[in-house]
Amino acid sequence: MMTARVNPPSVDIEMKNHGLSRVGWIWINRPVDGNVIDRSMVQEIIRAVASLNKNPEVRVIVLAARGESFSCGIESGWLRAQASASMSDALDDTRKLAQLLQVLAECEKPTIARVQGNAVGIGAGMIAACDIGIAADHVRFTMVDDNLGMAPAVITPHLVRAIGARQCQRYFQTSEQLTAARAAELGLVHEVVAPEALDEHITALIASLLLGDAQAQQASSKLIRAIAIAPGSVDMTADAVRVGARLRAGPSLRARMALPVERPFLSVHRVVLDEWMREAD
């Protein structure tokens, strides 16, 4: 009697305890295929991020990959299908990829990309969409869309945010490989470490994030995104000043400085901050 072979999931969620807090790890799990991204994996990663983002126990999210590569980009079969697809189907697939990067970029929890291997195209885009990127020193990054006759439309907003328009002009058009050290110089990743030190470094980074106040981190992320969209705007500057003042006068700061919490202020602070965060959405 033959038994059906059950393939492992393309995306795994692992929960880890860090003291009294929990960290959600999203593992891209197609190491045999270089962790290439296909239509089903896009949906799996989106669901995983959304699930951890809504989980009140989770304070930090780590995006990681098993095997030698972080991600070798879009799966070739999906690319071939897109080449012969109708405009409607091509738009649908492109929107799915854009949504994948958007849910990472707009996640309310701090996100860390653990980059243990090479990242191509959408792989580099996912790293850029995360708040923080830490890479092993042997890693290489490549944007290959121009070589394939495509424009890197989906990853462009996130790469421009990470490394700037001028650098994108060069590396998108030449498809040169970026070393890990060069990627850190440009801002695609924050730090480069030896492969054997990668997990230790990320553990220390998580510990630093857990020292922060979750509400303040969420507000800061929203504020940074809003200002990045409209830098120098008078309205944005006023919003930044308002949010900073509200958080400084709020209960979290009082608690951390062992000051008495003014109860009448609590409800006002909560309502006003919630209102600002809804407007930022």
C-alpha positions as CSV (number, residue, x, y, z in Angstrom):
1,M,0.0,0.0,0.0
2,M,1.4,3.4,-1.0
3,T,1.1,6.4,1.3
4,A,0.7,9.9,0.0
5,R,3.6,12.1,0.5
6,V,2.7,15.2,2.5
7,N,4.8,18.3,1.7
8,P,5.9,20.5,4.6
9,P,4.2,23.9,4.7
10,S,5.9,26.6,2.7
11,V,5.6,29.0,5.6
12,D,5.9,28.1,9.3
13,I,5.0,30.2,12.3
14,E,7.1,29.6,15.5
15,M,6.4,31.2,18.8
16,K,9.3,31.9,21.1
17,N,9.3,33.2,24.7
18,H,11.6,36.0,25.6
19,G,11.1,36.5,29.3
20,L,7.4,37.4,29.8
21,S,7.0,38.4,26.2
22,R,6.4,36.4,23.0
23,V,8.1,36.8,19.6
24,G,6.6,35.4,16.5
25,W,9.0,33.9,13.9
26,I,7.8,33.5,10.3
27,W,9.9,30.9,8.5
28,I,10.0,30.8,4.7
29,N,10.3,27.1,4.2
30,R,11.2,26.0,0.7
31,P,14.9,25.6,1.0
32,V,15.2,23.0,-1.9
33,D,13.9,25.6,-4.3
34,G,15.9,28.5,-2.9
35,N,12.8,29.8,-1.0
36,V,11.3,31.2,-4.2
37,I,8.0,33.0,-3.8
38,D,4.9,31.8,-5.7
39,R,1.3,32.8,-5.5
40,S,0.4,30.5,-2.6
41,M,3.4,31.5,-0.5
42,V,2.5,35.2,-0.9
43,Q,-0.9,34.5,0.6
44,E,0.7,32.3,3.4
45,I,3.1,35.1,4.4
46,I,0.3,37.7,4.3
47,R,-1.8,35.5,6.6
48,A,1.1,34.8,9.0
49,V,2.0,38.5,9.4
50,A,-1.7,39.5,9.9
51,S,-2.2,36.7,12.5
52,L,0.9,37.7,14.5
53,N,0.1,41.4,14.2
54,K,-3.4,40.8,15.7
55,N,-2.0,38.6,18.5
56,P,-1.8,40.8,21.7
57,E,0.8,38.4,23.2
58,V,3.3,39.0,20.3
59,R,5.6,42.0,20.7
60,V,8.1,41.4,17.9
61,I,7.9,39.6,14.5
62,V,11.0,38.0,12.9
63,L,11.0,37.1,9.2
64,A,13.4,34.3,8.5
65,A,14.2,31.6,6.0
66,R,15.4,28.0,6.2
67,G,18.2,26.7,4.0
68,E,21.1,28.5,2.2
69,S,19.0,31.3,0.5
70,F,16.7,33.9,2.1
71,S,14.8,34.0,-1.2
72,C,15.8,33.7,-4.8
73,G,12.9,35.8,-6.0
74,I,9.7,34.9,-7.9
75,E,9.2,31.3,-8.8
76,S,10.0,30.8,-12.5
77,G,6.8,29.0,-13.3
78,W,4.8,31.9,-11.9
79,L,6.9,34.3,-14.0
80,R,6.2,32.3,-17.1
81,A,2.5,32.3,-16.4
82,Q,2.5,36.0,-15.9
83,A,4.3,36.6,-19.2
84,S,1.3,35.1,-21.0
85,A,-1.4,36.3,-18.7
86,S,-4.1,38.8,-19.4
87,M,-3.7,42.3,-18.2
88,S,-6.4,41.6,-15.5
89,D,-4.6,38.5,-14.2
90,A,-1.2,40.3,-14.3
91,L,-2.7,43.2,-12.3
92,D,-4.1,40.7,-9.8
93,D,-0.8,39.0,-9.3
94,T,1.1,42.3,-9.0
95,R,-1.4,43.5,-6.4
96,K,-0.8,40.3,-4.3
97,L,2.9,41.0,-4.3
98,A,2.4,44.6,-3.4
99,Q,0.1,43.6,-0.5
100,L,2.8,41.2,0.8
101,L,5.3,44.1,1.1
102,Q,2.6,46.4,2.4
103,V,1.6,44.2,5.3
104,L,5.2,43.9,6.3
105,A,5.9,47.7,6.0
106,E,2.7,48.7,7.9
107,C,2.8,46.0,10.6
108,E,2.1,47.5,14.0
109,K,4.7,45.2,15.7
110,P,8.4,45.8,15.2
111,T,9.7,43.5,12.4
112,I,13.2,42.1,11.9
113,A,14.5,40.4,8.7
114,R,16.9,37.7,9.6
115,V,19.0,37.4,6.4
116,Q,21.0,34.2,6.5
117,G,21.4,33.8,2.7
118,N,21.2,35.5,-0.7
119,A,18.1,37.7,-1.5
120,V,17.0,38.4,-5.1
121,G,14.2,40.7,-6.3
122,I,11.1,40.3,-4.1
123,G,13.5,38.8,-1.4
124,A,15.3,42.1,-1.2
125,G,12.0,43.8,-1.2
126,M,10.8,41.9,1.9
127,I,13.9,42.8,3.7
128,A,13.5,46.5,2.8
129,A,9.8,46.4,4.0
130,C,10.8,45.2,7.5
131,D,11.7,47.7,10.1
132,I,15.2,46.2,10.8
133,G,17.5,44.0,8.7
134,I,20.4,42.0,10.0
135,A,22.5,40.0,7.5
136,A,25.2,37.4,7.6
137,D,28.4,38.7,6.1
138,H,28.5,36.3,3.1
139,V,25.0,37.4,1.8
140,R,24.5,38.9,-1.7
141,F,21.5,41.0,-2.8
142,T,20.4,41.4,-6.4
143,M,17.6,43.2,-8.2
144,V,17.1,41.4,-11.6
145,D,13.8,42.7,-12.9
146,D,15.4,44.9,-15.6
147,N,17.5,42.0,-16.9
148,L,14.3,40.0,-17.3
149,G,12.5,42.7,-19.2
150,M,10.4,43.9,-16.2
151,A,10.4,47.0,-14.0
152,P,10.8,46.4,-10.3
153,A,7.6,48.2,-9.7
154,V,6.4,46.3,-6.5
155,I,9.7,46.6,-4.6
156,T,10.6,50.1,-5.8
157,P,8.8,52.1,-3.0
158,H,10.4,50.0,-0.3
159,L,13.9,50.0,-1.9
160,V,13.7,53.7,-2.5
161,R,12.8,54.2,1.2
162,A,15.7,52.0,2.3
163,I,18.6,53.0,0.0
164,G,17.4,56.1,-1.8
165,A,16.4,56.9,-5.4
166,R,19.9,57.6,-6.6
167,Q,21.2,54.2,-5.6
168,C,18.1,52.5,-7.0
169,Q,18.9,54.1,-10.4
170,R,22.2,52.3,-10.5
171,Y,21.4,48.9,-9.0
172,F,18.0,48.4,-10.7
173,Q,19.5,49.0,-14.1
174,T,22.8,47.2,-13.7
175,S,21.5,44.2,-11.6
176,E,24.9,44.2,-9.9
177,Q,25.2,42.1,-6.8
178,L,25.4,44.0,-3.5
179,T,27.6,42.5,-0.9
180,A,26.3,42.5,2.7
181,A,28.8,45.2,3.6
182,R,27.6,47.4,0.7
183,A,24.0,46.7,1.5
184,A,24.7,48.0,5.1
185,E,26.4,51.1,3.7
186,L,23.4,51.9,1.6
187,G,20.8,51.1,4.4
188,L,19.2,47.9,3.0
189,V,20.3,46.2,6.2
190,H,21.3,47.8,9.4
191,E,24.1,45.5,10.4
192,V,26.3,42.6,9.1
193,V,27.5,39.9,11.3
194,A,29.3,36.5,11.0
195,P,26.8,33.7,10.2
196,E,27.4,32.0,13.6
197,A,26.6,35.2,15.4
198,L,23.4,36.0,13.6
199,D,21.0,34.5,16.0
200,E,22.8,35.8,19.1
201,H,22.7,39.3,17.6
202,I,19.0,39.1,16.8
203,T,18.3,37.8,20.3
204,A,20.0,40.9,21.7
205,L,18.1,43.1,19.3
206,I,14.8,41.5,20.4
207,A,15.7,42.2,24.0
208,S,16.3,45.8,23.2
209,L,12.9,46.1,21.4
210,L,11.2,44.5,24.4
211,L,12.5,47.2,26.7
212,G,10.5,49.7,24.7
213,D,6.8,50.5,25.3
214,A,4.6,48.8,22.7
215,Q,2.2,51.7,22.4
216,A,5.0,54.2,21.9
217,Q,6.7,51.9,19.3
218,Q,3.4,51.6,17.4
219,A,2.9,55.4,17.4
220,S,6.5,56.0,16.3
221,S,6.2,53.7,13.4
222,K,3.0,55.3,12.2
223,L,4.6,58.7,12.5
224,I,7.7,57.8,10.6
225,R,5.6,56.3,7.8
226,A,3.5,59.4,7.6
227,I,6.5,61.8,7.6
228,A,8.3,59.7,4.9
229,I,5.3,60.2,2.6
230,A,5.2,64.0,3.1
231,P,8.6,65.2,4.4
232,G,8.8,68.7,5.6
233,S,5.0,69.2,5.6
234,V,3.8,71.7,8.1
235,D,0.9,69.5,9.0
236,M,3.2,66.5,9.6
237,T,5.5,68.6,11.8
238,A,2.5,69.7,13.8
239,D,1.3,66.1,14.1
240,A,4.7,64.9,15.2
241,V,4.8,67.6,17.9
242,R,1.3,66.7,19.1
243,V,2.0,63.0,19.3
244,G,5.3,63.5,21.0
245,A,3.7,65.7,23.6
246,R,0.9,63.2,24.2
247,L,3.2,60.3,24.7
248,R,5.5,62.3,27.0
249,A,2.5,63.2,29.2
250,G,1.1,59.7,29.0
251,P,0.8,56.9,31.5
252,S,3.7,54.8,30.1
253,L,6.3,57.4,30.7
254,R,4.9,58.1,34.1
255,A,5.0,54.4,35.0
256,R,8.6,54.0,33.7
257,M,9.7,57.0,35.7
258,A,7.8,55.9,38.8
259,L,5.5,59.0,38.7
260,P,1.9,58.9,39.8
261,V,-0.5,58.3,37.0
262,E,-3.1,61.0,36.6
263,R,-6.3,59.0,36.1
264,P,-8.4,61.8,34.6
265,F,-5.8,62.2,31.9
266,L,-5.7,58.5,31.0
267,S,-9.0,58.4,29.1
268,V,-8.3,61.7,27.3
269,H,-4.8,60.5,26.3
270,R,-6.1,57.2,25.0
271,V,-9.0,58.8,23.0
272,V,-6.8,61.4,21.4
273,L,-3.9,59.1,20.6
274,D,-6.3,56.5,19.1
275,E,-7.9,59.2,17.0
276,W,-4.5,60.3,15.6
277,M,-3.6,56.7,14.8
278,R,-6.8,56.1,13.0
279,E,-6.2,59.3,11.0
280,A,-2.7,58.1,10.2
281,D,-4.2,54.9,8.7
